[in-house]
Amino acid sequence: MLAKLEMALYVAFTTDLWTSLQNIAYMCVTAHWINPVDSGRHTGQNISVRLSDCASEWNIPINKIAATVHDNGSNMNAAMNLLDDWPDQLCFAHTLQLAISAGLKVKSIARMLGASRRLSTHFKCSTVAAQALREKQKALQNNDTTMVSEVIIDCSTRWNSTLDMLERLIKLWWAIGAVLSDPQVTVRSIASTFEMTDENWSLAEALIPILKPFKQVTVMSSGQNYPSILSVYVHLYIIMKNISDLKPDDAAAIKECRKAITNELQTLYYPTGYSVLNAAKAAVVDPRYKLLKFF
């Protein structure tokens, strides 16, 4: 460790004082630095070599490695194939991200999302439109400013933000319509380029309940919550059951979205076998799930 510190160009400290229940005072100091690394390409070969180096550097024998959690990137999969003695585990949250992205690429849904982004961007970038939207909301809420909300623009790498954008647009539906139909605020020729069709509004509304369970599972599986593998199989079972439950009144685009997500999950997660088997074993020994009949 001292040798690593000597190689560091700069070191940053974080520190804090705290007192234990035994009334003993402590001062914690954490040092942060960046290790010099080579600028090699992120190929499967280079990744596998670096992982092996890390294990050797910390004297971790292969038989002690219980799992290596990684995303579904082709380079990461190639690296794990080269490290055939290393047990690997797919990142559940990243797998969900890819599966949902496949569902959102359905043509009708992709067009609806494009229209939603244009509409949200208009109210985000135009100060006149944004102020008018606030005023319309206050008028609808009897001047209650606590109920005023802003539009949300989604981020392509965070599908949760797509759900947030749609939910906010549905919430602001009446206020948005009032602004776009007000000639003193929006010129008609401009308004027509941002107005969403009734079909798109209906599709957005129908998509929200499909995406909500995925958001709940994604939040619970996020790294900041320090999730364990215990709940992965249960969450996967619930999601697969929910997404494959086709409704008679589902629009064609919604049915296609459900199928796309289901196919992607089956393609990405189930063929690995090991990832699902590990998750199932963990769920079996968890007392919380012993009465659930999903195995």
N, C-alpha and C positions, 0 to 999 in steps of 0.2 A: 504493500500500500504506500509506503514511503517512497518507493521507486516511482510509482505512478504520480505522486504529488510533485516529485522533482521534475518530471517530464512536462507537467502542466505549465502553460504560458501564463495563465491567470487563474486565480482561485477566488470564488465568491463565498462569503459566509452568511448563514442565517442563524440567528440565535434567539433564545427566549429563556425566561426564568420561570420556574414553577415550584410549587411546594407539594410534597406528597401527603397522604392521609396521616402519615406518622410525623408530620410537621418537619420534614427534612427538606431543606432547600436545594434545588438543583439548577444548574445552568447548562442548557443544551446548545451545542455548537455543531452545525452541519456544514461541511465543505462541499462546494460544487465546482466541477471543472470539466472540460471537454478533452477526451483522449484524442491524440493524433491518430487519424485513420487514413488508410489509402483511399485514393479516388477511383478505385476500380468500379466497373459497371456492376449493377445489381443483378447479376446473372445467378442462376441456380447454383452453378459451380462455385462462384465467389461466396455466396451466402453460406453454402454448406461448409466451406473451409473456415469461414469466420466463426460459425457456430461451434465447430470442432475445436477451434483455438480457444474459444471462451470456456468450454468445458475443461479443456486441459489446463488452462491458466488457473482455474479455481479448483483443480484436482477433483473434478466431479466425474466418477466413472459412469460409463453408459448404463450399467445395470441399476444405477440409482435414479436415472431420468425416468420419471413416471409419465410425463407428457410434454410435448412442445406445442404450445398453442400458437397458431398462425392464421393469417388470412387466406383467401382463396386465390391470391395472385399466382399466375403461372410460374413465376420465378420461385416463389416460396414452395409451391408444390413440387417443382423440379428439385429444389434443395432437399426436401424431405425424402424424395425418392432416392436421392444419392446417399442420404443418411438412413439406409434401410434398417439399421439396428435401433434407430431412435423412434419411440412411439410418438405419433403426432396427433394433434387434436385441432380440428377446424374451429376458428373463432365463430361462435354462434351469432353474435351481433353482426359481424361482417357478412355472414351467409344470408341473414335476413335482409340486409341492405341490398345485396345483389338480386335476391328473389323479388323484392318489392320493386326494384328498378325495372326488372323484366315486365312486371305487371303494368307499370306506368308507361311503358313503351308501346302499349296497344294503341293503334292509330287514333281511334276516336278519343281516347283518354289523353294521349299526347297533344292532340289539337286543343282539347279543352284546357289542359294545363298551360299551353302556349297563350291562349286567350286570357287565362287567369293572371299570368305573369304580366302581360301587356297592360291589363286593367290595373293591377297592383302597382306597377311601375309608374303609370300615369299619376296616380294619387300620391305616390311617394316622391316623385320628382317635381311635380307642379305645385308650387306654393299656393297658387290660387285655388286649385282643385282640392288640395289638402285642407285649406282653411274652410272652404265651402262644405267639405265633408264633415268637419267638426261642427259647423253651424247647423247643418241638417240633423246631425245626431242629437245636438242639444235641443233642437225644436221637437224632435220625436220623443225625447226623454224629459220634456217639461223643464228645459234648461238645467238638467242635472249633469254637471260637467264630469262627475265621477264615472259616468257610463260611456264617456267618449273614448273611442279606440282608434288606432291607426292601422292601416293595411300592413300586411307582411309580405315580403318578397322571399321566395324560397331559395335554397342553395342546392345545387345539383348533387353535391356530395353528402347532403344531409336530408334524406327523404322525410324525416320527421317535420322538417320545415315546410315541406309541400302540404302535409296535413294541416299544419298551423295556418298556412296561407289560405287554404280552402275553407277552413272553419271560420276564419276572420271575414272572408268575403261573404259567406252565407249570413254571418251575423250582421254585416253592414249592407246587406242586399237592398233594403228599402232606401237607406241614405244614399247609397251609390246611384241608384236609379233616379233619385230626386235631383242629384247634382248633374248627372248627364242629361237630364231632360229640362234643365233650367237654362234657357238661352242666354241669360245674363252672365252665366258662369262658363258654359261650354257651348262653343259654336257647333251647330248641328252636324256639319261635315266632319268635325273632329270627333264628336260624340259617337258617331256611327262606327268609327274605327276601333273604339274601345268597348262598345256594348257587347255583352255576351248573349248568345242565343238562349232561348228557353231550354233547348236540348242540353246545352253546356251547363246551365245552372242545375238542371235535374241530375246530370251525370256527376257533377261535383258533390251534390247532396247525397247521392247514392254511394259515392266512393268513400266518404268519410267513415261510416260505420265499419267498412271493410278494413281500413287502415288503422283504426283506433286500437284494436288488440295488439297489432304489431308495435305500435308506439309504446304501449304499456310494457311489453316484453323487452323491447329495446332499451328502455330506461332502466329496467331491473337488471339487464345484462351489461350495462355500461361499466367501463373500468372503474369509474369513480366510486361505484357502489361495492367494489370488490366482490363480484359475484363468484359463485363456485359452480362446479359442474352438476351439483345436486339437482338443480331445477331445470336444466337444459332439456332433458327428455320430456318432462311434464309440459314445459312451454311449447316444445315442438309438437307434441301430441295435440295440445289445445289449438294451436295455430292451424295445423293440418286439418283438424276436424272442422274448425270454423271456416277456413278458406275453401274447403271442398264441399261445403254445404250449400249447393246451388238452390236458389229460390225460384219458384215458378214465374214471379214477376220481375226477375232480374233483367235489366236491359242486356242486349247482345254484347255490348262493350264490357259490362260488368262481368258477365259469364266468361268472356275471353280473358279478362284480367285475372279472375280467380284461377283459371286453368294455367295461365302463364306463370303465376306465382307458385302454384302447386308443382308444375313441371320443373321449375328452376330449383325448388327446394329438394325435390327427389333426385335431380341431377347432381346438385352440388354436395348435398349432405349424406344422403342414404348410401350412395355407391361406396363411400369410404369405409363403411362397415365399422371400422375401429372407433370412429368418433361417436356413432350412435350406440355402439355396444358399451363404451365407457360411460356414456350418459345414462343408459338404462341400468347399468350396474349400480351407479351412484344413487339413482332414484329408488332402487329396490331396497337399499340398506337405510334409506332415510325414513324414520318413523312417521314423518308427516304424510307420506304418500302410501303407507302400507295398506290402506283400505281402498285406495283408488284402483279401479279395474281397467287399466289401460295397457297392460302388458300382454 
